[in-house]
Amino acid sequence: MDNGSSHRGEASILRLGGTWPNLRLIHLPVHSWLNQVEICFSVLQRKILTPNDFRNVEEVEARILGFQDRYQELAEPFEWKFTREDLVKLMRRLEERERQAA
């Protein structure tokens, strides 16, 4: 699961676990690829799809593709900061939390 504000942290683990006892809630690293995709969709929603003033599907398609073309002109590579070592540390913390819960 991502780290969205509606399901972040220990409270969400307890809340959802109380409702569905066989559910295992595992949060993704904050800088995961999934969060990058969500950021992209968030930008698309705010800058392109809101307000929802399209007359037809073709207008939606044209606006999204236009945004994509423009973004590809401006986009620059970024430095990935979540390392393999960060993942190992995260996995150890999760294992420790699971041992404590058992």
C-alpha positions as CSV (number, residue, x, y, z in Angstrom):
1,M,0.0,0.0,0.0
2,D,1.2,3.5,-0.7
3,N,1.6,6.2,2.0
4,G,-1.5,8.1,1.2
5,S,-2.8,10.2,4.1
6,S,-6.0,8.1,4.5
7,H,-4.1,4.9,5.2
8,R,-0.7,6.0,6.5
9,G,0.9,4.7,9.7
10,E,0.2,2.4,12.6
11,A,-3.4,3.6,13.0
12,S,-4.4,2.4,9.6
13,I,-2.7,-1.0,10.3
14,L,-4.7,-1.3,13.5
15,R,-8.0,0.0,11.9
16,L,-7.9,-2.3,8.9
17,G,-6.5,-5.2,10.8
18,G,-9.5,-4.9,13.2
19,T,-11.9,-5.1,10.3
20,W,-10.1,-7.8,8.3
21,P,-8.0,-9.9,10.7
22,N,-6.3,-11.8,7.8
23,L,-5.2,-8.6,6.1
24,R,-1.5,-7.7,6.1
25,L,-1.0,-4.1,5.5
26,I,2.5,-3.3,4.3
27,H,3.4,0.3,3.3
28,L,5.6,0.8,0.3
29,P,8.8,2.9,0.7
30,V,8.0,6.6,0.5
31,H,10.2,6.9,-2.6
32,S,8.9,3.9,-4.5
33,W,8.1,3.8,-8.2
34,L,4.4,3.5,-7.3
35,N,4.5,6.9,-5.6
36,Q,6.2,8.4,-8.7
37,V,3.3,7.1,-10.8
38,E,0.8,8.5,-8.3
39,I,2.6,11.9,-8.4
40,C,2.3,11.9,-12.2
41,F,-1.5,11.1,-12.0
42,S,-1.9,13.8,-9.3
43,V,-0.3,16.4,-11.6
44,L,-2.4,15.3,-14.5
45,Q,-5.6,15.6,-12.4
46,R,-4.7,19.1,-11.1
47,K,-3.3,20.6,-14.3
48,I,-5.2,18.9,-17.0
49,L,-8.4,17.2,-15.9
50,T,-9.7,19.9,-13.5
51,P,-12.1,21.5,-14.1
52,N,-13.9,18.8,-15.9
53,D,-15.1,20.9,-18.8
54,F,-14.8,18.6,-21.7
55,R,-17.4,18.3,-24.4
56,N,-16.4,14.8,-25.4
57,V,-13.9,12.0,-24.9
58,E,-11.8,13.2,-27.9
59,E,-11.2,16.5,-26.0
60,V,-10.0,14.6,-23.0
61,E,-7.7,12.5,-25.1
62,A,-6.3,15.5,-26.9
63,R,-5.6,17.4,-23.7
64,I,-3.9,14.4,-22.0
65,L,-1.7,13.7,-25.0
66,G,-0.8,17.4,-25.3
67,F,0.2,17.4,-21.7
68,Q,2.3,14.2,-22.3
69,D,4.1,15.8,-25.3
70,R,4.8,19.0,-23.4
71,Y,6.0,17.2,-20.3
72,Q,8.4,15.0,-22.3
73,E,9.9,18.2,-23.7
74,L,10.5,19.6,-20.2
75,A,11.3,16.4,-18.2
76,E,14.8,15.8,-16.8
77,P,16.2,12.7,-15.1
78,F,16.1,12.8,-11.4
79,E,18.5,11.2,-8.8
80,W,16.9,8.2,-7.2
81,K,17.5,8.4,-3.5
82,F,16.0,5.2,-2.1
83,T,18.9,2.7,-2.2
84,R,19.2,-1.0,-1.9
85,E,20.6,-0.4,1.6
86,D,17.4,1.6,2.5
87,L,15.3,-1.4,1.3
88,V,17.3,-3.8,3.5
89,K,16.8,-1.5,6.5
90,L,13.1,-1.2,5.9
91,M,12.7,-5.0,5.5
92,R,14.6,-5.5,8.8
93,R,12.3,-3.1,10.6
94,L,9.2,-4.8,9.2
95,E,10.6,-8.2,10.3
96,E,11.3,-6.9,13.8
97,R,7.8,-5.4,14.0
98,E,6.3,-8.7,12.9
99,R,8.3,-10.6,15.6
100,Q,7.1,-8.1,18.2
101,A,3.5,-8.5,17.2
102,A,3.7,-12.4,17.3
